[in-house]
Amino acid sequence: MTGAAELEVFRHLYASVAEEMGITLQRSALSANIRERRDYSCALFDAHGRLVAQAAHIPVQLGSMGRAVAAVREAVELLPGDAVLHNDPYSGGTHLPDVTLVSPIHLGRSRKPQFFAASRAHHSDIGGAHPGSMAPVDDVHAEGLRLPPVHLVRGGAVEGELLALLLANLRDARERRGDLLAQWAANRRAQTRIEELAAEHGVATLAARGSGLVAWTAARVAELIERLPRRALTFEDTLEPPQPGAGRVRIHVRIARVGRELVVDFSRSSPQLGSSLNATLAVTEAAVAYVLQLLLPPGTPINEGCRAGVRIVTRPGTVVDARYPAPVAAGNVETSQRLVDTLLGALAPAFPDRIPAASSGTMSNLSFGGLHAGSTFAYYETIAGGAGASPRGPGAHAVHTHMTNTRNTPIEEFERRFPVRVARCTVRRGSGGKGARAGGDGIEKRLEFLAPARVAWIADRTSAGPWGLAGGGRGAVGRAEHVRKAGRRALGARATLSVERGDALELFTPGGGAHGR
């Protein structure tokens, strides 16, 4: 077996390692956000820190993970049995709740790792001013603990003092501890599986096939770039104003072929804000990689080759390349979605038979927490919306799209864990854009609180719905309301609030744009 057939076999072998990491993480974790919603991602990197394979997890986490691995490799020496934590948004991270654990995989007696296993999980709380660590605040310190590369495990033993320090600053420490150790279990599973593959095929063969897969994908990207028109493609989209009375936040892209290189230029985007809408460069790179992956031939291996021949241009200190101390919680979830919308809008004229209308364009982030029955609790979820219609058909209803790929927490499990009842959760009929091919419908949800709590809401597309294509109509805007005995209060795109027993939240997510008149 040689050539393309052998590479195809190794593509699946490597991907199976990442998938098994994810299964181990999901089954070992304690939080609903990981066990039920599956808000995590796992990947495998080679000796040079290049992505070799990933599981079918979350695009914004996977596409940005390479920078975190690079930051860890640069900052610390990784010895057998080590595992290093990292979430610093200014050196390869995304936002603080996404904590990455990187472990070296040494084969034989080598002093240098041949591979790196990386697991990233969104923790339901990472400290900070608000439960869930996802509230709109004005600097990164209010968002939670910022972790430079630091050993959680050294030589196979957990660093107890570090773990105690972390847990003392996080809500629901028992759950946080379980989730961190679940990430370690996932990385150890990768170690076991790679050792088995090395025993069967040899270390040199593993390295060579990893490089071959990267080259395979790079060649497909080069072909894609060649098919793009020589004229520059531009598009601009916006996010809701960070505060009432402020202007909308601009995301502007210019895509151009320069020789054999594809230059993706975001430098005309808005300056970074005193709000959490700022995205790190890692998030921007993840959005570009994701959109390119959508256009590659089916079955193309997803690895470092997706970035070959692609140059991303930003202006440091903008909403697409945030610098300290800009808050970044919503950049990972909201700005990442708008980056995708902007890129797809620019590419639509070049691929009119493939590009869909805009999907809901928001992850509709809800977090809450408090004290109940003598214990702290914290919860986070993203709520699905409508998918954009495409030339091939209508958009799907009530799904997570683009940079997110999570599930909802089953109502039975949600109500068992938290002092909240789900009074309604259904498809928001008629919220998709109208046209020849209708946009998908969003979701409507009513939550009733059985105990006081602090709540944060971060969303978008609340004043202008997701755009349609080829004459298709926009999807319906989203909205959120706080319901009390005294009446209703609209929350706008982003809010923090205190709720009392008997209060309710009513949430309505956007529908997708339509395609065709």
C-alpha positions as semicolon CSV with decimal commas, in nm:
position;residue;x (nm);y (nm);z (nm)
1;M;0,000;0,000;0,000
2;T;0,159;0,326;-0,110
3;G;0,079;0,680;-0,213
4;A;-0,268;0,831;-0,177
5;A;-0,425;0,514;-0,039
6;E;-0,176;0,494;0,246
7;L;-0,221;0,863;0,327
8;E;-0,596;0,813;0,338
9;V;-0,551;0,531;0,589
10;F;-0,330;0,748;0,809
11;R;-0,571;1,038;0,781
12;H;-0,832;0,823;0,950
13;L;-0,586;0,677;1,200
14;Y;-0,479;1,021;1,319
15;A;-0,835;1,155;1,322
16;S;-0,945;0,855;1,528
17;V;-0,691;0,949;1,795
18;A;-0,841;1,299;1,822
19;E;-1,195;1,162;1,822
20;E;-1,112;0,916;2,101
21;M;-0,958;1,203;2,298
22;G;-1,292;1,382;2,272
23;I;-1,491;1,080;2,385
24;T;-1,263;1,038;2,685
25;L;-1,297;1,406;2,776
26;Q;-1,675;1,404;2,742
27;R;-1,723;1,090;2,950
28;S;-1,479;1,194;3,222
29;A;-1,595;1,554;3,272
30;L;-1,841;1,668;3,537
31;S;-1,994;1,988;3,397
32;A;-2,303;1,997;3,179
33;N;-2,117;2,225;2,942
34;I;-1,872;1,947;2,856
35;R;-2,067;1,629;2,927
36;E;-2,392;1,739;2,763
37;R;-2,320;2,039;2,539
38;R;-1,981;1,901;2,431
39;D;-1,812;2,239;2,433
40;Y;-1,460;2,106;2,377
41;S;-1,215;2,022;2,102
42;C;-0,920;1,786;2,063
43;A;-0,634;1,777;1,815
44;L;-0,297;1,621;1,742
45;F;0,018;1,816;1,646
46;D;0,351;1,692;1,510
47;A;0,703;1,747;1,643
48;H;0,714;2,092;1,480
49;G;0,384;2,199;1,635
50;R;0,192;2,162;1,307
51;L;-0,168;2,044;1,318
52;V;-0,181;1,686;1,189
53;A;-0,540;1,591;1,269
54;Q;-0,843;1,709;1,460
55;A;-1,174;1,570;1,570
56;A;-1,503;1,699;1,429
57;H;-1,544;1,943;1,715
58;I;-1,568;2,326;1,732
59;P;-1,414;2,534;1,450
60;V;-1,328;2,841;1,658
61;Q;-1,147;2,628;1,915
62;L;-0,970;2,404;1,665
63;G;-0,862;2,674;1,424
64;S;-0,700;2,877;1,701
65;M;-0,541;2,592;1,895
66;G;-0,213;2,590;1,703
67;R;-0,117;2,929;1,845
68;A;-0,173;2,800;2,198
69;V;0,046;2,496;2,130
70;A;0,316;2,725;1,991
71;A;0,299;2,947;2,301
72;V;0,340;2,646;2,529
73;R;0,633;2,506;2,330
74;E;0,807;2,842;2,339
75;A;0,749;2,910;2,709
76;V;0,829;2,579;2,882
77;E;1,028;2,261;2,836
78;L;0,791;1,970;2,792
79;L;0,918;1,646;2,943
80;P;0,757;1,301;2,950
81;G;0,446;1,298;3,167
82;D;0,395;1,677;3,160
83;A;0,072;1,862;3,086
84;V;0,063;2,241;3,056
85;L;-0,238;2,472;3,093
86;H;-0,287;2,787;2,886
87;N;-0,566;3,036;2,820
88;D;-0,386;3,370;2,770
89;P;-0,573;3,547;2,488
90;Y;-0,274;3,763;2,397
91;S;-0,040;3,473;2,332
92;G;-0,241;3,223;2,133
93;G;-0,560;3,195;2,337
94;T;-0,917;3,289;2,245
95;H;-1,116;3,386;2,553
96;L;-1,049;3,294;2,913
97;P;-1,306;3,013;2,965
98;D;-1,144;2,815;2,680
99;V;-0,860;2,643;2,865
100;T;-0,611;2,443;2,661
101;L;-0,407;2,153;2,801
102;V;-0,100;2,054;2,599
103;S;0,091;1,729;2,656
104;P;0,407;1,607;2,480
105;I;0,416;1,256;2,336
106;H;0,765;1,106;2,356
107;L;0,824;0,783;2,168
108;G;1,102;0,544;2,258
109;R;1,396;0,712;2,431
110;S;1,374;1,039;2,242
111;R;1,435;1,350;2,451
112;K;1,218;1,554;2,216
113;P;0,844;1,500;2,167
114;Q;0,736;1,345;1,838
115;F;0,378;1,466;1,883
116;F;0,170;1,694;2,102
117;A;-0,182;1,623;2,223
118;A;-0,401;1,926;2,289
119;S;-0,747;1,941;2,444
120;R;-0,941;2,263;2,480
121;A;-1,256;2,288;2,693
122;H;-1,486;2,576;2,771
123;H;-1,509;2,581;3,150
124;S;-1,842;2,694;3,293
125;D;-1,653;2,940;3,513
126;I;-1,298;3,073;3,509
127;G;-1,342;3,333;3,783
128;G;-1,390;3,705;3,736
129;A;-1,667;3,943;3,828
130;H;-1,964;3,741;3,699
131;P;-2,064;3,375;3,725
132;G;-1,987;3,197;3,400
133;S;-1,707;3,443;3,311
134;M;-1,891;3,557;2,997
135;A;-2,042;3,891;3,097
136;P;-1,988;4,216;2,904
137;V;-1,714;4,394;3,103
138;D;-1,455;4,661;3,027
139;D;-1,122;4,480;3,070
140;V;-0,980;4,131;3,067
141;H;-0,916;4,120;3,442
142;A;-1,288;4,131;3,513
143;E;-1,341;3,835;3,281
144;G;-1,151;3,581;3,490
145;L;-0,815;3,416;3,553
146;R;-0,556;3,461;3,279
147;L;-0,316;3,166;3,263
148;P;0,020;3,182;3,087
149;P;0,164;2,837;3,009
150;V;0,189;2,665;3,348
151;H;0,230;2,300;3,447
152;L;-0,083;2,128;3,573
153;V;0,101;1,796;3,563
154;R;0,476;1,742;3,591
155;G;0,629;1,401;3,533
156;G;0,291;1,232;3,567
157;A;0,199;1,396;3,900
158;V;-0,058;1,673;3,941
159;E;0,085;2,001;4,071
160;G;-0,133;2,015;4,381
161;E;-0,048;2,368;4,490
162;L;-0,127;2,511;4,148
163;L;-0,454;2,322;4,128
164;A;-0,552;2,447;4,475
165;L;-0,473;2,805;4,372
166;L;-0,687;2,775;4,061
167;L;-0,983;2,616;4,237
168;A;-0,983;2,878;4,512
169;N;-1,065;3,138;4,247
170;L;-1,328;2,945;4,049
171;R;-1,694;2,886;4,120
172;D;-1,804;2,525;4,178
173;A;-1,450;2,407;4,244
174;R;-1,542;2,038;4,244
175;E;-1,679;2,060;3,891
176;R;-1,382;2,264;3,767
177;R;-1,139;2,011;3,913
178;G;-1,320;1,726;3,740
179;D;-1,317;1,901;3,404
180;L;-0,945;1,983;3,423
181;L;-0,857;1,625;3,507
182;A;-1,083;1,506;3,226
183;Q;-0,867;1,705;2,984
184;W;-0,561;1,530;3,126
185;A;-0,732;1,194;3,072
186;A;-0,799;1,288;2,709
187;N;-0,435;1,375;2,650
188;R;-0,318;1,051;2,810
189;R;-0,549;0,859;2,578
190;A;-0,370;1,021;2,284
191;Q;-0,035;0,912;2,429
192;T;-0,153;0,552;2,448
193;R;-0,292;0,545;2,095
194;I;0,014;0,709;1,936
195;E;0,242;0,463;2,116
196;E;0,036;0,178;1,971
197;L;0,060;0,325;1,619
198;A;0,435;0,370;1,658
199;A;0,473;0,008;1,766
200;E;0,283;-0,107;1,456
201;H;0,420;0,130;1,190
202;G;0,739;0,282;1,330
203;V;0,813;0,636;1,446
204;A;0,965;0,745;1,115
205;T;0,658;0,631;0,922
206;L;0,425;0,821;1,156
207;A;0,622;1,141;1,106
208;A;0,642;1,097;0,729
209;R;0,270;1,030;0,691
210;G;0,186;1,334;0,902
211;S;0,399;1,551;0,674
212;G;0,240;1,388;0,373
213;L;-0,108;1,474;0,493
214;V;-0,010;1,838;0,546
215;A;0,135;1,851;0,194
216;W;-0,182;1,691;0,050
217;T;-0,403;1,959;0,203
218;A;-0,163;2,240;0,106
219;A;-0,188;2,128;-0,257
220;R;-0,570;2,146;-0,243
221;V;-0,552;2,497;-0,096
222;A;-0,317;2,602;-0,378
223;E;-0,570;2,473;-0,632
224;L;-0,847;2,665;-0,458
225;I;-0,646;2,987;-0,466
226;E;-0,587;2,938;-0,839
227;R;-0,963;2,924;-0,898
228;L;-1,025;3,259;-0,730
229;P;-1,069;3,562;-0,955
230;R;-0,778;3,802;-0,987
231;R;-0,991;4,098;-0,890
232;A;-1,007;4,188;-0,520
233;L;-1,319;4,078;-0,330
234;T;-1,444;4,304;-0,050
235;F;-1,726;4,297;0,201
236;E;-1,820;4,468;0,523
237;D;-2,055;4,360;0,799
238;T;-2,120;4,497;1,146
239;L;-2,186;4,401;1,506
240;E;-2,432;4,573;1,736
241;P;-2,295;4,881;1,917
242;P;-2,104;4,794;2,235
243;Q;-2,301;5,055;2,434
244;P;-2,623;5,247;2,367
245;G;-2,548;5,545;2,148
246;A;-2,219;5,407;2,016
247;G;-2,163;5,328;1,650
248;R;-2,183;4,979;1,505
249;V;-1,864;4,774;1,501
250;R;-1,721;4,729;1,150
251;I;-1,563;4,409;1,020
252;H;-1,413;4,479;0,678
253;V;-1,230;4,228;0,461
254;R;-1,045;4,248;0,131
255;I;-0,946;3,918;-0,030
256;A;-0,694;3,925;-0,314
257;R;-0,462;3,690;-0,501
258;V;-0,104;3,811;-0,500
259;G;0,092;3,569;-0,714
260;R;0,025;3,227;-0,562
261;E;-0,061;3,378;-0,227
262;L;-0,405;3,460;-0,092
263;V;-0,404;3,782;0,112
264;V;-0,695;3,828;0,352
265;D;-0,686;4,184;0,481
266;F;-0,893;4,296;0,781
267;S;-0,694;4,610;0,852
268;R;-0,989;4,846;0,793
269;S;-1,192;4,694;1,076
270;S;-1,290;4,897;1,384
271;P;-1,041;4,974;1,663
272;Q;-1,060;4,751;1,968
273;L;-1,329;4,839;2,216
274;G;-1,383;4,878;2,587
275;S;-1,622;4,585;2,557
276;S;-1,578;4,212;2,520
277;L;-1,637;4,208;2,141
278;N;-1,264;4,210;2,071
279;A;-1,130;3,900;1,895
280;T;-0,773;3,780;1,922
281;L;-0,563;3,711;1,614
282;A;-0,601;3,339;1,684
283;V;-0,979;3,370;1,649
284;T;-0,947;3,564;1,323
285;E;-0,714;3,297;1,184
286;A;-0,962;3,028;1,288
287;A;-1,242;3,201;1,095
288;V;-1,030;3,223;0,779
289;A;-0,925;2,859;0,807
290;Y;-1,285;2,749;0,858
291;V;-1,416;2,932;0,552
292;L;-1,137;2,791;0,334
293;Q;-1,219;2,442;0,462
294;L;-1,579;2,488;0,346
295;L;-1,453;2,536;-0,010
296;L;-1,204;2,249;-0,023
297;P;-1,301;1,921;-0,191
298;P;-1,496;1,680;0,034
299;G;-1,265;1,448;0,225
300;T;-0,969;1,687;0,229
301;P;-0,769;1,626;0,548
302;I;-0,798;1,919;0,790
303;N;-0,452;2,009;0,915
304;E;-0,180;2,274;0,898
305;G;-0,195;2,263;0,519
306;C;-0,519;2,464;0,533
307;R;-0,306;2,772;0,607
308;A;-0,053;2,719;0,327
309;G;-0,029;3,014;0,090
310;V;-0,265;3,225;0,301
311;R;-0,151;3,552;0,457
312;I;-0,376;3,733;0,703
313;V;-0,327;4,108;0,742
314;T;-0,461;4,298;1,043
315;R;-0,399;4,622;1,222
316;P;-0,292;4,542;1,581
317;G;-0,528;4,694;1,835
318;T;-0,847;4,632;1,637
319;V;-1,150;4,414;1,703
320;V;-0,988;4,141;1,490
321;D;-0,644;4,158;1,658
322;A;-0,700;4,267;2,016
323;R;-0,419;4,368;2,249
324;Y;-0,394;4,377;2,629
325;P;-0,599;4,468;2,831
326;A;-0,894;4,446;2,591
327;P;-1,172;4,214;2,711
328;V;-1,228;3,928;2,468
329;A;-1,508;3,702;2,595
330;A;-1,751;3,789;2,316
331;G;-1,483;3,811;2,049
332;N;-1,456;3,434;2,051
333;V;-1,830;3,378;2,013
334;E;-1,982;3,682;1,844
335;T;-1,703;3,846;1,645
336;S;-1,591;3,505;1,519
337;Q;-1,937;3,454;1,370
338;R;-1,932;3,796;1,207
339;L;-1,587;3,725;1,064
340;V;-1,735;3,421;0,891
341;D;-2,033;3,621;0,763
342;T;-1,797;3,883;0,623
343;L;-1,570;3,629;0,454
344;L;-1,865;3,444;0,300
345;G;-2,013;3,772;0,181
346;A;-1,687;3,860;0,007
347;L;-1,656;3,517;-0,156
348;A;-2,019;3,488;-0,268
349;P;-1,958;3,645;-0,614
350;A;-1,674;3,399;-0,678
351;F;-1,873;3,093;-0,567
352;P;-2,240;3,180;-0,635
353;D;-2,335;2,812;-0,655
354;R;-2,192;2,729;-0,311
355;I;-2,202;3,021;-0,068
356;P;-2,512;3,035;0,157
357;A;-2,692;3,336;0,296
358;A;-2,596;3,448;0,645
359;S;-2,692;3,217;0,930
360;S;-2,810;3,348;1,268
361;G;-2,472;3,516;1,316
362;T;-2,468;3,488;1,694
363;M;-2,410;3,218;1,951
364;S;-2,673;3,377;2,182
365;N;-2,468;3,326;2,498
366;L;-2,641;3,279;2,831
367;S;-2,454;3,238;3,158
368;F;-2,577;3,250;3,514
369;G;-2,478;3,144;3,863
370;G;-2,524;3,198;4,231
371;L;-2,557;3,021;4,563
372;H;-2,823;2,755;4,617
373;A;-2,864;2,491;4,885
374;G;-2,528;2,588;5,034
375;S;-2,328;2,544;4,712
376;T;-2,219;2,771;4,430
377;F;-2,333;2,697;4,078
378;A;-2,239;2,833;3,738
379;Y;-2,379;2,754;3,394
380;Y;-2,308;2,855;3,037
381;E;-2,476;2,771;2,710
382;T;-2,506;2,890;2,354
383;I;-2,851;2,878;2,195
384;A;-2,894;2,769;1,835
385;G;-3,055;2,973;1,558
386;G;-3,148;2,942;1,193
387;A;-2,906;2,842;0,918
388;G;-2,882;3,048;0,601
389;A;-3,039;2,909;0,286
390;S;-2,814;2,815;-0,005
391;P;-2,850;2,766;-0,380
392;R;-2,915;2,400;-0,300
393;G;-3,204;2,440;-0,058
394;P;-3,358;2,604;0,249
395;G;-3,171;2,660;0,572
396;A;-3,198;2,419;0,863
397;H;-3,401;2,511;1,170
398;A;-3,267;2,547;1,525
399;V;-2,904;2,448;1,469
400;H;-2,563;2,571;1,574
401;T;-2,379;2,705;1,271
402;H;-2,029;2,799;1,157
403;M;-1,784;2,863;1,441
404;T;-1,985;2,675;1,702
405;N;-2,072;2,306;1,695
406;T;-2,222;2,226;2,033
407;R;-2,544;2,071;2,156
408;N;-2,809;2,187;2,397
409;T;-2,825;2,055;2,753
410;P;-3,120;1,811;2,778
411;I;-3,399;1,967;2,983
412;E;-3,405;1,679;3,232
413;E;-3,035;1,717;3,309
414;F;-3,056;2,097;3,314
415;E;-3,340;2,102;3,565
416;R;-3,174;1,837;3,782
417;R;-2,853;2,040;3,813
418;F;-2,976;2,399;3,843
419;P;-3,257;2,590;4,022
420;V;-3,416;2,682;3,689
421;R;-3,710;2,539;3,497
422;V;-3,751;2,529;3,121
423;A;-4,107;2,646;3,061
424;R;-4,074;2,656;2,682
425;C;-3,817;2,551;2,424
426;T;-3,936;2,533;2,065
427;V;-3,865;2,637;1,709
428;R;-3,938;3,005;1,646
429;R;-4,170;2,952;1,350
430;G;-4,147;3,198;1,064
431;S;-3,822;3,361;1,179
432;G;-3,623;3,252;0,874
433;G;-3,588;3,493;0,582
434;K;-3,844;3,474;0,303
435;G;-3,743;3,382;-0,050
436;A;-3,722;3,106;-0,308
437;R;-3,529;2,907;-0,049
438;A;-3,624;3,015;0,302
439;G;-3,381;3,068;0,585
440;G;-3,393;2,835;0,880
441;D;-3,594;2,927;1,188
442;G;-3,441;3,017;1,524
443;I;-3,540;2,910;1,874
444;E;-3,762;3,057;2,143
445;K;-3,699;2,965;2,503
446;R;-3,844;3,060;2,843
447;L;-3,647;2,993;3,161
448;E;-3,804;3,037;3,506
449;F;-3,572;3,085;3,803
450;L;-3,637;2,905;4,132
451;A;-3,360;3,090;4,318
452;P;-3,184;3,427;4,290
453;A;-2,900;3,439;4,039
454;R;-2,670;3,670;3,848
455;V;-2,726;3,646;3,471
456;A;-2,527;3,760;3,168
457;W;-2,657;3,773;2,811
458;I;-2,437;3,828;2,504
459;A;-2,590;3,811;2,157
460;D;-2,611;3,995;1,825
461;R;-2,829;4,047;1,518
462;T;-3,084;4,228;1,739
463;S;-3,144;4,529;1,513
464;A;-3,065;4,393;1,165
465;G;-3,131;4,029;1,086
466;P;-2,892;3,800;0,896
467;W;-2,864;3,899;0,531
468;G;-3,000;3,702;0,239
469;L;-2,841;3,632;-0,100
470;A;-2,962;3,653;-0,460
471;G;-3,257;3,868;-0,353
472;G;-3,353;3,657;-0,050
473;G;-3,492;3,828;0,260
474;R;-3,325;3,879;0,595
475;G;-3,387;3,650;0,889
476;A;-3,573;3,782;1,193
477;V;-3,372;3,966;1,457
478;G;-3,308;3,813;1,797
479;R;-3,427;3,952;2,128
480;A;-3,423;3,879;2,500
481;E;-3,656;3,992;2,779
482;H;-3,645;3,984;3,159
483;V;-3,994;3,902;3,286
484;R;-4,093;4,007;3,640
485;K;-4,416;4,067;3,826
486;A;-4,366;4,437;3,756
487;G;-4,350;4,378;3,382
488;R;-4,104;4,308;3,101
489;R;-3,769;4,465;3,026
490;A;-3,584;4,424;2,696
491;L;-3,218;4,329;2,748
492;G;-3,080;4,440;2,414
493;A;-2,779;4,269;2,261
494;R;-2,578;4,242;2,584
495;A;-2,670;4,274;2,949
496;T;-2,598;4,171;3,306
497;L;-2,877;4,151;3,560
498;S;-2,989;4,001;3,889
499;V;-3,295;3,777;3,887
500;E;-3,512;3,677;4,180
501;R;-3,709;3,364;4,249
502;G;-4,009;3,369;4,015
503;D;-3,840;3,581;3,747
504;A;-3,814;3,451;3,391
505;L;-3,604;3,506;3,082
506;E;-3,757;3,483;2,736
507;L;-3,501;3,437;2,458
508;F;-3,558;3,450;2,082
509;T;-3,271;3,368;1,846
510;P;-3,242;3,495;1,488
511;G;-3,347;3,303;1,180
512;G;-3,119;3,258;0,883
513;G;-3,122;3,462;0,563
514;A;-3,304;3,337;0,252
515;H;-3,157;3,262;-0,090
516;G;-3,334;3,376;-0,407
517;R;-3,642;3,592;-0,455
